[in-house]
């Protein structure tokens, strides 16, 4: 199982702060596509972190990983 | 000190973290809540964070600074939750033996925070609110979730 954390407007759009995927492994690019299909999320400018490290589209998410969908940040 | 807090920030505390006998310069940056953005009047802000990752990213920025500017000490505190106009959202203190490094390293810290640390602010106005999409505010994340320029 893969845990997906959502923040800011993504969290509001989906209506949840956490999702679980039954997949055992999926690439970041595939996950983004799935999020677009399932929830109509715009993922173009969204960064993805796997276990609190930023990942690229080709990185693979494995069973047990925690993924975060990180929209453009506005801290500071 | 690399913290995400929910209570008002004490600048004294942040500065004390970096002051020591061989620090000849302490540069402190404070990010405060501003009322006007162009024509828009902000009533208050809400900051949200991926707290554990934000905290570790602040620490990573501190580590990078100490590598690039040896002999510096860094402390960064960012507040989340509801903030009123004039409240302190972030404080960054950097000390070094001489001032050039302190200025440069402090600048580097705020620029990295604004690019990479998973913290988001929501501006609340009289007739709506918006999750700010980036710091130039050329990308806005409206309620429909589409990225509008």
Backbone of each chain as ProteinMPNN parsed JSONL, in Angstrom:
{"seq_chain_A": "XXXXXXXXXXXXXXXXXXXXXXXXXXXXXXXXXXXXXXXXXXXXXXXXXXXXXXXXXXXXXXXXXXXXXXXXXXXX", "coords_chain_A": {"N_chain_A": [[0.835, -1.204, 0.0], [0.368, 2.241, -0.705], [0.811, 5.4, 0.642], [-0.693, 8.539, 0.178], [-0.17, 11.889, 0.611], [-1.95, 14.907, 0.771], [-2.075, 18.441, 0.124], [-2.913, 21.887, 0.805], [-4.582, 23.464, -1.87], [-5.001, 21.123, -3.272], [-5.729, 19.261, -1.389], [-8.157, 20.334, -0.646], [-9.6, 20.093, -3.007], [-9.8, 17.289, -3.389], [-10.924, 16.617, -1.03], [-9.882, 15.254, 1.03], [-7.12, 14.611, 3.268], [-5.458, 12.544, 3.01], [-4.72, 9.703, 1.021], [-5.026, 6.241, 0.077], [-3.273, 3.982, -1.944], [-3.739, 0.898, -3.593], [-1.81, -0.212, -5.11], [1.368, -1.878, -5.636], [3.718, -0.957, -6.687], [4.538, 2.026, -8.409], [5.216, 4.479, -10.895], [6.26, 7.901, -10.496], [5.321, 9.508, -12.538], [3.188, 7.955, -13.481], [1.556, 7.963, -11.242], [0.843, 10.66, -11.082], [-0.684, 10.863, -13.375], [-2.781, 9.157, -12.705], [-3.899, 10.554, -10.572], [-4.831, 12.755, -11.923], [-6.745, 11.562, -13.563], [-8.5, 10.267, -11.715], [-9.259, 12.274, -9.901], [-9.343, 14.659, -11.202], [-7.195, 16.379, -10.851], [-4.948, 19.03, -11.376], [-1.787, 18.481, -12.324], [0.438, 19.617, -13.339], [2.252, 21.6, -12.283], [2.883, 20.433, -9.937], [4.963, 19.189, -7.394], [6.439, 16.093, -6.43], [7.002, 14.234, -3.52], [8.809, 11.54, -2.169], [8.817, 9.727, 0.683], [9.66, 12.054, 2.008], [11.587, 13.173, 0.34], [12.286, 15.026, -2.545], [11.143, 13.883, -5.713], [11.61, 12.616, -9.077], [9.823, 12.406, -12.246], [10.386, 9.887, -13.263], [11.076, 8.351, -11.136], [10.421, 5.55, -8.957], [7.706, 4.586, -6.938], [7.378, 2.656, -4.058], [5.799, -0.135, -2.342], [4.654, 0.685, 0.837], [5.842, 3.172, 0.899], [5.668, 6.704, 1.641], [4.006, 9.181, 0.015], [3.976, 12.534, -1.099], [1.95, 15.021, -2.499], [2.935, 17.93, -3.748], [2.002, 21.075, -4.199], [2.917, 24.226, -5.863], [5.02, 25.961, -3.653], [4.542, 28.317, -0.99], [5.778, 29.47, 1.234], [7.632, 31.31, 3.76]], "CA_chain_A": [[0.0, 0.0, 0.0], [1.106, 3.504, -0.807], [0.063, 6.489, 1.249], [-0.49, 9.797, -0.541], [-0.566, 13.055, 1.401], [-2.375, 16.046, -0.051], [-1.977, 19.702, 0.857], [-3.419, 23.149, 0.231], [-5.776, 23.379, -2.706], [-5.206, 19.725, -3.686], [-6.474, 18.649, -0.294], [-9.538, 20.833, -0.725], [-10.237, 19.525, -4.198], [-10.116, 15.878, -3.189], [-11.755, 16.535, 0.166], [-9.199, 14.416, 2.024], [-5.697, 14.946, 3.375], [-4.684, 11.319, 2.826], [-5.306, 8.647, 0.193], [-4.166, 5.05, 0.002], [-3.325, 3.242, -3.204], [-3.47, -0.521, -3.361], [-0.666, -0.638, -5.937], [2.615, -2.224, -4.97], [4.727, -0.008, -7.157], [4.041, 2.885, -9.492], [6.157, 5.576, -11.102], [5.711, 9.218, -10.161], [4.544, 9.953, -13.703], [1.928, 7.201, -13.497], [0.733, 8.444, -10.128], [0.278, 11.956, -11.463], [-1.741, 10.592, -14.36], [-3.9, 8.586, -11.974], [-4.529, 11.629, -9.8], [-5.573, 13.574, -12.885], [-7.926, 10.82, -13.999], [-9.436, 9.964, -10.633], [-9.724, 13.434, -9.138], [-9.237, 15.847, -12.048], [-6.187, 17.286, -10.302], [-3.965, 19.576, -12.3], [-0.515, 18.107, -11.708], [1.552, 20.161, -14.131], [3.246, 22.286, -11.46], [2.957, 19.776, -8.634], [6.148, 18.379, -7.119], [6.109, 14.894, -5.667], [8.052, 13.781, -2.604], [8.698, 10.152, -1.698], [9.487, 9.664, 1.988], [10.158, 13.395, 2.322], [12.614, 13.644, -0.586], [11.698, 15.315, -3.847], [11.364, 12.822, -6.69], [11.362, 12.984, -10.478], [8.75, 11.63, -12.876], [10.768, 8.5, -13.546], [11.291, 7.605, -9.885], [9.371, 4.575, -8.669], [7.171, 4.55, -5.581], [7.217, 1.254, -3.664], [4.907, -0.489, -1.247], [5.119, 1.178, 2.134], [6.328, 4.549, 0.798], [4.75, 7.821, 1.85], [4.154, 10.124, -1.08], [3.276, 13.795, -0.888], [1.723, 15.849, -3.69], [3.325, 19.242, -3.251], [1.782, 22.162, -5.158], [3.923, 25.287, -5.705], [5.062, 26.362, -2.261], [4.45, 29.767, -0.752], [6.201, 29.781, 2.583], [8.502, 32.463, 3.899]], "C_chain_A": [[0.863, 1.245, 0.0], [0.24, 4.6, -0.23], [0.367, 7.781, 0.494], [-1.032, 10.942, 0.295], [-0.873, 14.215, 0.461], [-2.375, 17.309, 0.78], [-2.651, 20.833, 0.105], [-4.616, 22.889, -0.68], [-6.043, 21.951, -3.189], [-6.038, 18.996, -2.636], [-7.942, 19.072, -0.357], [-10.282, 20.228, -1.895], [-10.681, 18.097, -3.982], [-11.04, 15.699, -1.992], [-11.132, 15.668, 1.257], [-7.743, 14.852, 2.104], [-4.82, 13.729, 3.089], [-5.437, 10.351, 1.928], [-4.418, 7.418, 0.292], [-4.383, 4.374, -1.341], [-2.982, 1.795, -2.929], [-2.264, -1.017, -4.147], [0.564, -0.966, -5.096], [3.753, -1.326, -5.441], [4.177, 0.738, -8.365], [5.059, 4.011, -9.674], [5.461, 6.888, -10.742], [4.847, 9.721, -11.313], [3.189, 9.256, -13.769], [0.99, 7.675, -12.391], [0.07, 9.769, -10.487], [-0.88, 11.765, -12.43], [-2.995, 10.076, -13.657], [-4.648, 9.653, -11.19], [-5.345, 12.542, -10.72], [-6.862, 12.871, -13.292], [-8.956, 10.668, -12.898], [-10.031, 11.21, -9.995], [-9.695, 14.733, -9.936], [-8.238, 16.857, -11.488], [-5.255, 17.76, -11.405], [-2.593, 19.336, -11.693], [0.692, 18.717, -12.399], [2.631, 20.793, -13.255], [3.431, 21.634, -10.094], [4.256, 18.994, -8.516], [5.703, 17.174, -6.288], [7.288, 14.54, -4.777], [7.764, 12.342, -2.213], [9.498, 10.073, -0.407], [10.283, 10.934, 2.268], [11.352, 13.843, 1.489], [11.939, 13.919, -1.922], [12.095, 14.245, -4.859], [11.107, 13.347, -8.096], [10.305, 12.05, -11.061], [9.103, 10.171, -13.078], [11.029, 7.69, -12.275], [10.12, 6.674, -9.61], [9.002, 4.606, -7.198], [6.906, 3.089, -5.236], [6.241, 1.093, -2.521], [5.476, 0.014, 0.078], [5.634, 2.614, 2.102], [5.234, 5.535, 1.164], [5.038, 8.857, 0.779], [3.42, 11.406, -0.713], [3.152, 14.526, -2.221], [1.911, 17.289, -3.238], [3.094, 20.315, -4.308], [2.807, 23.273, -4.924], [3.864, 25.89, -4.302], [5.038, 27.877, -2.122], [4.748, 30.102, 0.692], [7.13, 30.98, 2.593], [7.682, 33.725, 3.982]], "O_chain_A": [[1.93, 1.296, 0.613], [-0.936, 4.716, -0.575], [1.524, 8.086, 0.206], [-2.211, 10.963, 0.646], [-0.154, 14.466, -0.506], [-2.637, 17.276, 1.982], [-2.92, 20.73, -1.092], [-5.549, 22.179, -0.304], [-7.187, 21.604, -3.484], [-6.933, 18.216, -2.961], [-8.846, 18.262, -0.147], [-11.461, 19.89, -1.785], [-11.798, 17.725, -4.341], [-11.833, 14.759, -1.938], [-11.763, 15.382, 2.274], [-7.192, 15.392, 1.144], [-3.604, 13.85, 2.943], [-6.651, 10.194, 2.056], [-3.22, 7.521, 0.555], [-5.511, 4.217, -1.809], [-2.078, 1.485, -2.153], [-1.753, -2.107, -3.889], [0.772, -0.42, -4.013], [4.645, -0.983, -4.665], [3.469, 0.186, -9.208], [5.689, 4.443, -8.709], [4.234, 6.965, -10.693], [3.776, 10.287, -11.096], [2.172, 9.88, -14.073], [-0.221, 7.774, -12.589], [-1.116, 9.972, -10.228], [-1.918, 12.417, -12.319], [-4.113, 10.491, -13.962], [-5.878, 9.658, -11.148], [-6.407, 13.035, -10.342], [-7.927, 13.485, -13.361], [-10.144, 10.908, -13.112], [-11.194, 11.201, -9.59], [-9.993, 15.797, -9.393], [-8.426, 18.064, -11.64], [-4.83, 16.98, -12.257], [-2.263, 19.92, -10.66], [1.834, 18.378, -12.086], [3.816, 20.539, -13.471], [4.057, 22.209, -9.203], [4.616, 18.231, -9.414], [4.723, 17.237, -5.546], [8.436, 14.545, -5.222], [6.618, 11.972, -1.958], [10.705, 10.319, -0.397], [11.432, 10.883, 2.707], [12.056, 14.779, 1.868], [11.113, 13.129, -2.378], [13.228, 13.764, -4.865], [10.471, 14.385, -8.281], [9.94, 11.043, -10.455], [8.224, 9.31, -13.066], [11.187, 6.47, -12.341], [8.98, 6.96, -9.977], [9.869, 4.647, -6.325], [6.287, 2.364, -6.016], [5.9, 2.051, -1.827], [6.646, -0.213, 0.389], [5.843, 3.218, 3.154], [4.044, 5.255, 1.024], [6.16, 9.346, 0.649], [2.361, 11.363, -0.086], [4.119, 14.636, -2.975], [1.13, 17.803, -2.437], [3.904, 20.456, -5.224], [3.495, 23.27, -3.903], [2.798, 26.28, -3.826], [5.457, 28.611, -3.016], [4.058, 30.916, 1.306], [7.383, 31.59, 1.554], [8.24, 34.816, 4.103]]}, "seq_chain_B": "XXXXXXXXXXXXXXXXXXXXXXXXXXXXXXXXXXXXXXXXXXXXXXXXXXXXXXXXXXXXXXXXXXXXXXXXXXXXXXXXXXXXXXXXXXXXXXXXXXXXXXXXXXXXXXXXXXXXXXXXXXXXXXXXXXXXXXXXXXXXXXXXXXXXX", "coords_chain_B": {"N_chain_B": [[18.567, 25.36, 15.572], [15.738, 24.547, 13.961], [12.733, 24.992, 13.236], [9.176, 24.393, 13.025], [6.519, 26.207, 14.05], [3.561, 26.971, 16.054], [2.994, 29.107, 17.521], [3.55, 32.606, 18.492], [6.606, 33.986, 17.228], [9.716, 34.367, 18.821], [12.045, 36.72, 18.324], [14.376, 37.278, 19.659], [14.994, 34.788, 20.841], [15.569, 33.285, 18.557], [17.783, 34.655, 17.518], [19.566, 34.341, 19.639], [20.25, 31.71, 19.366], [22.244, 31.684, 17.478], [24.227, 33.385, 18.23], [27.52, 33.881, 19.399], [30.84, 33.84, 20.868], [32.674, 34.26, 18.826], [31.274, 35.341, 16.774], [31.008, 37.97, 14.701], [29.134, 39.235, 13.277], [25.63, 39.317, 13.012], [23.015, 38.491, 11.045], [19.656, 39.038, 10.612], [16.661, 37.955, 9.232], [13.284, 38.829, 8.896], [10.149, 37.685, 8.061], [7.142, 39.193, 7.486], [3.536, 39.534, 7.854], [1.882, 41.058, 5.292], [-0.338, 43.732, 4.397], [-1.395, 44.787, 1.926], [-1.559, 43.592, -1.388], [-0.838, 44.562, -4.34], [-3.859, 45.72, -5.459], [-5.316, 44.253, -3.752], [-6.668, 43.599, -0.566], [-5.485, 42.011, 2.201], [-7.019, 40.179, 4.762], [-6.337, 38.286, 6.713], [-3.828, 35.694, 7.086], [-3.415, 32.183, 6.364], [-1.264, 29.641, 7.184], [-0.123, 26.532, 6.019], [1.52, 23.402, 6.455], [3.606, 20.671, 5.35], [4.567, 19.232, 7.779], [6.667, 17.556, 8.93], [8.392, 17.15, 6.775], [8.945, 19.787, 6.076], [10.291, 20.718, 8.299], [12.581, 19.114, 8.214], [13.64, 19.955, 5.796], [14.281, 22.611, 6.356], [16.366, 22.172, 8.129], [18.137, 20.946, 6.38], [18.724, 23.058, 4.674], [20.093, 24.652, 6.464], [22.305, 23.015, 6.878], [23.478, 23.024, 4.341], [24.185, 25.682, 4.177], [26.144, 25.912, 6.162], [28.067, 24.394, 4.998], [28.674, 25.784, 2.632], [29.282, 28.335, 3.551], [31.492, 28.318, 5.722], [31.918, 28.423, 9.302], [29.618, 29.822, 9.833], [26.571, 30.164, 11.715], [23.253, 28.982, 11.9], [19.786, 29.668, 12.332], [16.412, 28.879, 11.969], [13.019, 29.646, 12.03], [9.683, 28.926, 11.327], [6.364, 29.972, 11.291], [3.121, 28.489, 11.499], [-0.443, 28.201, 10.789], [-3.081, 30.446, 11.743], [-2.378, 33.763, 10.882], [-2.126, 37.2, 11.676], [-2.242, 40.543, 10.187], [0.933, 41.949, 10.139], [2.034, 40.088, 11.846], [4.778, 37.846, 12.586], [5.96, 35.662, 10.253], [8.148, 34.146, 9.527], [11.476, 33.661, 10.737], [14.882, 34.164, 10.273], [18.059, 33.658, 11.349], [21.451, 34.372, 10.966], [24.78, 33.914, 11.835], [28.182, 35.032, 11.616], [31.8, 35.263, 11.515], [32.555, 37.543, 10.03], [30.751, 40.127, 8.27], [30.044, 39.756, 5.526], [29.593, 37.035, 4.788], [27.431, 36.426, 6.452], [25.345, 38.061, 5.484], [25.119, 37.067, 2.816], [24.55, 34.316, 3.211], [22.18, 34.42, 4.675], [20.43, 35.545, 2.82], [20.448, 33.519, 0.902], [19.179, 31.512, 2.379], [16.45, 32.428, 2.698], [15.65, 32.513, 0.057], [15.817, 29.835, -0.69], [13.918, 28.711, 1.001], [11.602, 29.827, -0.051], [11.469, 28.515, -2.418], [11.517, 25.727, -2.035], [10.592, 24.638, 0.454], [8.007, 22.759, 1.932], [5.555, 24.536, 2.558], [2.559, 26.375, 2.658], [0.679, 29.32, 1.897], [-2.482, 30.75, 2.55], [-4.278, 33.364, 1.361], [-6.606, 35.506, 2.803], [-9.282, 37.43, 1.859], [-11.77, 40.078, 1.884], [-13.811, 39.213, 0.166], [-13.302, 36.514, -0.476], [-10.822, 33.852, -0.877], [-7.492, 32.615, -1.444], [-5.221, 30.034, -2.286], [-1.908, 30.697, -2.325], [0.079, 30.408, -5.173], [2.694, 30.737, -6.132], [5.6, 32.655, -5.316], [5.924, 34.892, -6.825], [3.483, 35.294, -7.475], [2.39, 34.857, -9.94], [1.268, 32.604, -10.67], [-1.751, 31.277, -9.907], [-3.784, 29.361, -7.712], [-6.769, 28.495, -8.137], [-10.13, 27.81, -6.915], [-11.108, 25.791, -8.537], [-8.934, 24.407, -9.069], [-7.432, 24.653, -11.301], [-4.575, 25.829, -13.048], [-4.066, 29.089, -13.248], [-2.929, 31.922, -15.063]], "CA_chain_B": [[17.101, 25.487, 15.725], [15.02, 24.534, 12.689], [11.423, 24.635, 13.78], [7.865, 24.848, 12.56], [5.79, 26.477, 15.301], [2.204, 27.5, 15.892], [2.856, 30.237, 18.443], [4.366, 33.74, 18.045], [8.051, 33.758, 17.191], [10.556, 35.29, 19.579], [13.25, 36.999, 17.547], [15.487, 37.132, 20.608], [15.34, 33.373, 20.956], [16.176, 32.842, 17.3], [19.125, 35.239, 17.439], [20.425, 33.746, 20.661], [20.719, 30.408, 18.889], [23.417, 31.782, 16.593], [25.247, 34.296, 18.762], [28.601, 33.25, 20.173], [31.944, 34.762, 21.091], [33.41, 34.577, 17.608], [30.367, 35.876, 15.755], [31.127, 39.413, 14.614], [27.954, 39.747, 12.585], [24.407, 38.506, 13.016], [22.018, 39.04, 10.126], [18.348, 38.438, 10.888], [15.567, 38.273, 8.316], [11.964, 38.535, 9.445], [9.069, 37.792, 7.091], [5.929, 39.586, 8.192], [2.306, 39.488, 7.066], [1.659, 42.363, 4.668], [-1.767, 43.917, 4.164], [-1.806, 45.019, 0.533], [-0.839, 42.991, -2.5], [-1.472, 45.319, -5.413], [-5.11, 46.321, -4.995], [-6.006, 43.312, -2.864], [-6.436, 43.772, 0.86], [-5.514, 40.762, 2.956], [-7.565, 40.3, 6.124], [-5.425, 37.463, 7.5], [-3.235, 34.58, 6.338], [-3.315, 30.877, 7.002], [-0.146, 28.857, 6.67], [-0.214, 25.089, 6.224], [2.814, 22.798, 6.118], [3.91, 19.24, 5.479], [5.432, 19.641, 8.886], [7.907, 16.794, 9.14], [9.317, 17.413, 5.667], [9.357, 21.195, 6.143], [11.3, 20.833, 9.346], [13.838, 18.506, 7.773], [14.192, 20.788, 4.734], [14.932, 23.758, 6.993], [17.644, 21.67, 8.653], [19.011, 20.707, 5.224], [19.191, 24.37, 4.239], [21.105, 25.026, 7.446], [23.501, 22.205, 6.63], [24.078, 23.532, 3.093], [24.78, 26.98, 4.465], [27.372, 25.713, 6.918], [29.056, 23.837, 4.077], [29.083, 26.793, 1.675], [29.87, 29.444, 4.289], [31.965, 27.74, 6.979], [31.941, 29.336, 10.456], [28.314, 30.437, 10.086], [25.556, 29.403, 12.454], [21.949, 29.311, 11.318], [18.562, 29.257, 13.019], [15.235, 29.243, 11.171], [11.725, 29.258, 12.599], [8.532, 29.33, 10.505], [5.103, 29.782, 12.029], [1.963, 28.093, 10.688], [-1.733, 28.47, 11.419], [-3.627, 31.74, 11.35], [-1.529, 34.913, 11.206], [-2.745, 38.499, 11.417], [-1.354, 41.527, 9.559], [2.03, 42.363, 11.016], [2.633, 38.956, 12.561], [6.01, 37.316, 12.013], [5.743, 34.324, 9.693], [9.409, 33.409, 9.499], [12.662, 34.378, 11.2], [16.121, 33.468, 9.907], [19.228, 34.341, 11.902], [22.732, 33.778, 10.567], [25.943, 34.623, 12.373], [29.474, 34.667, 11.041], [32.833, 36.161, 12.033], [32.503, 38.813, 9.304], [29.377, 40.329, 7.816], [29.711, 39.376, 4.149], [29.016, 35.694, 4.781], [26.122, 36.434, 7.115], [24.383, 38.621, 4.527], [24.904, 36.157, 1.683], [23.931, 33.071, 3.659], [20.796, 34.697, 5.062], [19.692, 35.705, 1.557], [20.319, 32.173, 0.348], [18.193, 30.776, 3.171], [15.065, 32.804, 2.392], [15.341, 32.133, -1.335], [15.603, 28.387, -0.715], [12.633, 28.456, 1.657], [10.509, 30.192, -0.952], [11.438, 27.603, -3.566], [11.528, 24.284, -1.78], [10.068, 24.103, 1.721], [6.57, 22.523, 1.744], [4.684, 25.387, 3.362], [1.677, 27.128, 1.759], [-0.131, 30.329, 2.555], [-3.763, 31.077, 1.962], [-4.64, 34.764, 1.619], [-8.044, 35.685, 3.016], [-9.734, 38.794, 1.635], [-13.167, 40.278, 2.264], [-14.74, 38.452, -0.683], [-12.771, 35.231, -0.94], [-9.48, 33.509, -0.443], [-6.747, 31.891, -2.476], [-3.939, 29.432, -1.926], [-0.918, 31.339, -3.175], [0.742, 29.358, -5.928], [4.143, 30.929, -6.071], [5.864, 33.9, -4.62], [5.751, 36.028, -7.713], [2.028, 35.363, -7.624], [1.986, 34.816, -11.341], [0.471, 31.373, -10.805], [-2.707, 31.208, -8.804], [-4.454, 28.072, -7.629], [-8.129, 28.862, -7.757], [-10.893, 26.722, -6.311], [-11.286, 24.688, -9.48], [-7.688, 23.668, -9.112], [-6.675, 24.853, -12.54], [-3.485, 26.785, -12.86], [-4.374, 30.262, -14.07], [-1.848, 32.923, -15.005]], "C_chain_B": [[16.486, 25.552, 14.342], [13.622, 24.04, 13.001], [10.255, 25.153, 12.979], [7.038, 25.019, 13.826], [4.387, 27.001, 15.013], [1.963, 28.699, 16.8], [3.784, 31.373, 18.001], [5.862, 33.496, 18.213], [8.772, 34.811, 18.016], [11.855, 35.496, 18.816], [14.493, 36.866, 18.427], [15.947, 35.688, 20.698], [16.07, 32.893, 19.707], [17.605, 33.388, 17.186], [20.079, 34.615, 18.445], [20.98, 32.397, 20.24], [22.021, 30.525, 18.105], [24.518, 32.668, 17.157], [26.275, 33.515, 19.561], [29.806, 34.174, 20.133], [32.699, 35.135, 19.826], [32.514, 35.065, 16.471], [30.482, 37.392, 15.789], [29.913, 40.045, 13.961], [26.805, 38.775, 12.757], [23.423, 39.192, 12.082], [20.716, 38.294, 10.361], [17.337, 38.902, 9.851], [14.266, 37.924, 9.018], [10.948, 38.713, 8.338], [7.787, 38.093, 7.844], [4.718, 39.556, 7.266], [1.963, 40.899, 6.6], [0.189, 42.506, 4.31], [-2.139, 43.991, 2.686], [-0.927, 44.241, -0.429], [-1.478, 43.58, -3.748], [-2.703, 46.014, -4.843], [-5.788, 45.477, -3.925], [-5.643, 43.574, -1.41], [-6.574, 42.434, 1.564], [-6.085, 41.018, 4.339], [-6.714, 39.501, 7.109], [-4.877, 36.366, 6.6], [-3.405, 33.292, 7.119], [-2.156, 30.15, 6.343], [-0.373, 27.392, 7.015], [1.141, 24.501, 5.843], [2.744, 21.287, 6.128], [4.996, 19.26, 6.551], [6.741, 18.868, 8.983], [8.903, 17.066, 8.014], [9.819, 18.866, 5.7], [10.474, 21.369, 7.165], [12.634, 20.25, 8.877], [14.461, 19.303, 6.631], [14.863, 22.036, 5.305], [16.299, 23.336, 7.521], [18.63, 21.433, 7.514], [19.569, 22.026, 4.695], [20.285, 24.851, 5.176], [22.414, 24.295, 7.197], [24.248, 22.71, 5.398], [24.795, 24.848, 3.341], [26.101, 26.799, 5.185], [28.479, 25.142, 6.05], [29.585, 24.949, 3.157], [29.74, 27.995, 2.341], [30.315, 28.906, 5.65], [32.031, 28.814, 8.073], [30.647, 30.115, 10.63], [27.505, 29.545, 11.019], [24.199, 29.897, 11.985], [20.826, 28.864, 12.251], [17.382, 29.744, 12.187], [13.982, 28.751, 11.874], [10.621, 29.776, 11.682], [7.265, 29.028, 11.287], [4.003, 29.358, 11.059], [0.691, 28.325, 11.484], [-2.226, 29.828, 10.948], [-2.704, 32.867, 11.804], [-2.23, 36.204, 10.831], [-1.734, 39.43, 10.742], [-0.294, 41.955, 10.57], [2.667, 41.242, 11.804], [3.897, 38.49, 11.838], [5.765, 35.89, 11.546], [7.021, 33.492, 9.745], [10.54, 34.289, 10.029], [13.878, 33.517, 10.872], [17.272, 34.273, 10.493], [20.483, 33.598, 11.463], [23.844, 34.598, 11.194], [27.198, 34.143, 11.661], [30.514, 35.606, 11.63], [32.775, 37.539, 11.362], [31.19, 38.916, 8.544], [29.066, 39.824, 6.409], [29.026, 38.009, 4.096], [27.615, 35.674, 5.398], [25.041, 36.969, 6.178], [24.061, 37.625, 3.417], [24.141, 34.909, 2.107], [22.47, 33.288, 4.042], [19.92, 34.85, 3.818], [19.412, 34.345, 0.936], [19.21, 31.411, 1.075], [16.768, 31.147, 2.773], [14.699, 32.405, 0.966], [15.071, 30.626, -1.44], [14.257, 28.029, -0.084], [11.495, 28.702, 0.683], [10.412, 29.272, -2.159], [11.039, 26.192, -3.19], [10.789, 23.78, -0.551], [8.552, 23.958, 1.615], [5.703, 23.239, 2.782], [3.864, 26.194, 2.364], [0.913, 28.17, 2.544], [-1.419, 30.557, 1.774], [-4.082, 32.507, 2.371], [-6.144, 34.847, 1.772], [-8.399, 37.151, 2.853], [-11.195, 38.894, 2.063], [-14.092, 39.365, 1.46], [-14.138, 37.181, -1.247], [-11.405, 34.933, -0.369], [-8.79, 32.735, -1.55], [-5.506, 31.261, -1.855], [-2.908, 30.013, -2.876], [-0.057, 30.274, -3.841], [2.236, 29.522, -6.051], [4.391, 32.357, -5.64], [5.85, 35.107, -5.531], [4.265, 36.263, -7.92], [1.617, 35.507, -9.074], [1.202, 33.549, -11.611], [-0.483, 31.343, -9.635], [-3.426, 29.873, -8.87], [-5.864, 28.348, -7.176], [-8.893, 27.625, -7.315], [-11.068, 25.543, -7.239], [-10.011, 23.901, -9.644], [-6.9, 23.881, -10.376], [-5.638, 25.916, -12.305], [-3.726, 27.949, -13.804], [-3.254, 31.267, -13.966], [-2.418, 34.318, -15.059]], "O_chain_B": [[16.697, 26.527, 13.621], [13.357, 22.838, 13.028], [10.327, 26.203, 12.34], [6.876, 24.069, 14.592], [4.07, 27.413, 13.898], [0.859, 29.243, 16.842], [4.707, 31.141, 17.221], [6.316, 32.895, 19.186], [8.473, 36.001, 17.921], [12.661, 34.577, 18.676], [15.536, 36.394, 17.974], [17.142, 35.401, 20.639], [17.07, 32.18, 19.797], [18.522, 32.662, 16.802], [21.251, 34.387, 18.147], [22.047, 31.985, 20.695], [22.813, 29.583, 18.067], [25.624, 32.698, 16.618], [25.933, 32.598, 20.308], [29.788, 35.187, 19.434], [33.301, 36.207, 19.756], [32.964, 35.184, 15.331], [30.107, 38.029, 16.772], [29.691, 41.25, 14.078], [26.983, 37.561, 12.659], [23.043, 40.341, 12.305], [20.678, 37.064, 10.315], [17.178, 40.1, 9.62], [14.146, 36.874, 9.649], [10.882, 39.782, 7.73], [7.39, 37.34, 8.734], [4.861, 39.553, 6.043], [1.778, 41.809, 7.407], [-0.465, 41.524, 3.96], [-3.083, 43.337, 2.244], [0.298, 44.232, -0.301], [-2.549, 43.139, -4.165], [-2.617, 46.784, -3.886], [-6.726, 45.932, -3.269], [-4.474, 43.747, -1.066], [-7.63, 41.803, 1.532], [-5.684, 41.965, 5.014], [-6.405, 39.975, 8.202], [-5.383, 36.131, 5.502], [-3.523, 33.29, 8.344], [-2.073, 30.052, 5.118], [-0.757, 27.049, 8.133], [1.836, 25.056, 4.991], [1.923, 20.695, 6.829], [6.189, 19.301, 6.249], [7.809, 19.469, 9.104], [10.103, 17.198, 8.255], [10.979, 19.134, 5.387], [11.459, 22.068, 6.929], [13.69, 20.833, 9.121], [15.684, 19.332, 6.501], [15.897, 22.472, 4.798], [17.278, 24.068, 7.373], [19.824, 21.69, 7.664], [20.737, 22.107, 4.315], [21.294, 25.396, 4.729], [23.494, 24.878, 7.293], [25.474, 22.816, 5.398], [25.868, 25.102, 2.793], [27.082, 27.465, 4.853], [29.664, 25.359, 6.304], [30.791, 25.048, 2.928], [30.645, 28.607, 1.774], [29.58, 29.03, 6.63], [32.185, 29.996, 7.767], [30.575, 30.99, 11.492], [27.726, 28.337, 11.099], [24.018, 31.083, 11.709], [20.911, 27.81, 12.881], [17.36, 30.895, 11.751], [13.891, 27.587, 12.265], [10.631, 30.947, 11.304], [7.121, 27.954, 11.872], [3.966, 29.823, 9.92], [0.729, 28.606, 12.682], [-1.836, 30.304, 9.882], [-2.299, 32.92, 12.965], [-2.86, 36.289, 9.777], [-0.534, 39.153, 10.723], [-0.606, 42.282, 11.715], [3.74, 41.426, 12.378], [4.061, 38.711, 10.638], [5.407, 35.018, 12.338], [6.978, 32.284, 9.979], [10.561, 35.499, 9.802], [13.908, 32.318, 11.149], [17.439, 35.448, 10.165], [20.574, 32.375, 11.569], [23.853, 35.825, 11.099], [27.271, 33.015, 11.174], [30.157, 36.643, 12.189], [32.924, 38.567, 12.022], [30.583, 37.898, 8.21], [27.914, 39.492, 6.129], [28.0, 37.849, 3.435], [26.725, 34.978, 4.909], [23.953, 36.401, 6.088], [22.897, 37.369, 3.112], [23.194, 34.496, 1.437], [21.62, 32.44, 3.767], [18.8, 34.341, 3.774], [18.296, 34.056, 0.504], [18.396, 30.741, 0.439], [15.952, 30.257, 2.533], [13.565, 32.005, 0.701], [14.196, 30.201, -2.195], [13.546, 27.152, -0.575], [10.553, 27.915, 0.589], [9.391, 29.25, -2.847], [10.312, 25.528, -3.929], [10.394, 22.614, -0.507], [7.869, 24.915, 1.251], [5.199, 22.64, 3.733], [4.389, 26.647, 1.346], [0.542, 27.953, 3.698], [-1.447, 30.559, 0.543], [-4.15, 32.83, 3.557], [-6.88, 34.308, 0.945], [-7.908, 38.01, 3.584], [-11.783, 37.923, 2.541], [-15.045, 38.808, 2.004], [-14.434, 36.806, -2.382], [-10.896, 35.648, 0.494], [-9.436, 32.258, -2.482], [-4.833, 31.863, -1.018], [-3.014, 29.847, -4.091], [0.464, 29.369, -3.188], [2.969, 28.533, -6.071], [3.469, 33.172, -5.611], [5.771, 36.239, -5.052], [3.845, 37.285, -8.463], [0.639, 36.18, -9.401], [0.548, 33.422, -12.646], [-0.052, 31.38, -8.482], [-3.65, 29.325, -9.95], [-6.136, 28.429, -5.978], [-8.358, 26.516, -7.339], [-11.169, 24.405, -6.78], [-9.999, 22.848, -10.282], [-5.802, 23.343, -10.516], [-5.806, 26.796, -11.461], [-3.604, 27.807, -15.02], [-2.683, 31.449, -12.891], [-1.669, 35.293, -15.022]]}, "name": "protein", "num_of_chains": 2, "seq": "XXXXXXXXXXXXXXXXXXXXXXXXXXXXXXXXXXXXXXXXXXXXXXXXXXXXXXXXXXXXXXXXXXXXXXXXXXXXXXXXXXXXXXXXXXXXXXXXXXXXXXXXXXXXXXXXXXXXXXXXXXXXXXXXXXXXXXXXXXXXXXXXXXXXXXXXXXXXXXXXXXXXXXXXXXXXXXXXXXXXXXXXXXXXXXXXXXXXXXXXXXXXXXXXXXXXXXXXXXXXXXXXX"}
